[in-house]
């Protein structure tokens, strides 16, 4: 169990990146969902023992992550948002280099461990190719290979599917789901689909504040009977966004298709009831938080 208590991080300025995060994360897959700049990466770096908070505490199975990070690192795998590779090295050479840097134990030797990890992430076929020739998805899988070396009990992945094409994203989803069967995996993302596909439980963060901790099913159930969908012209869309809770507006065959949240009143003419989605719930949560005054930064 990962326990996060009253976590605050203030950067010079002052900028309050985290404002009292209080959260329990059990084993399995857990999502941390929020827009870019919401504080997700700051939180992931603190959980990984790479950044000290201004105040608060973090414990992994009772071990103090902040005070004794060296006790946690052997049990931790981390795939940061930006992961640097030496492009001229082969995948095998790059992974071997990272395993040496991490000091991972390899009873049968590093070549054997490297081959095992590359097979686990389905990169054996590309082991001898230069990393610069890898697709975005292949680079992410190479990053996961180093993260799971040593069989960590906690795996932190920060924005792992950003920039991946649909096929690569699906392949990566399957890999993460498999890894979550035997450890705690924290998936930090701004992509709602990542959470909808992978996470039985997730938290929403914005402006460094925890807005909700829930499940995809419960988040959608809370909107039952209050979502409507219809078509409007361009002028109508502009007027609608000023008077109604618009959760999604996108073009379908060149026409504006709009989804609205209407609680306790009639929907506009031309709008019909529709099933709520996780995207609807997320947009409503973040819209509500955007309308609230920001907390003052802590000096």
Number of C-alpha atoms within 10 A of each C-alpha: 13 19 19 20 16 14 21 22 24 17 14 7 9 11 13 23 23 27 22 18 19 16 16 12 19 15 16 20 25 23 27 23 25 24 16 14 14 20 21 26 19 19 23 23 17 19 28 22 21 14 14 18 22 14 14 16 21 24 20 18 11 10 15 17 25 20 13 12 18 12 14 22 17 17 16 22 25 23 24 21 17 9 9 9 16 13 13 13 16 19 28 22 19 21 26 18 17 17 21 12 9 15 12 16 13 15 8 8 9 17 14 11 20 25 16 15 23 22 14 15 20 17 19 16 9 16 20 13 15 17 22 15 14 16 13 18 21 21 19 22 25 25 24 27 24 23 24 21 24 18 16 19 18 27 25 23 24 21 22 26 23 15 11 16 12 10 10 17 18 15 15 21 17 12 16 20 16 13 18 20 12 15 17 22 27 25 26 27 25 23 16 18 12 21 24 18 13 18 21 15 20 23 19 23 25 23 22 25 22 21 16 14 16 13 19 20 13 12 20 17 15 11 19 15 15 18 23 21 21 18 19 18 10 11 8 11 16 11 11 16 14 9 8 13 18 22 20 14 18 12 10 10 7 7 13 17 17 21 23 27 23 18 13 8 7 9 19 14 7 10 17 14 17 15 14 21 19 20 18 21 20 19 16 18 17 17 15 11 16 12 8 8 7 12 11 10 15 14 10
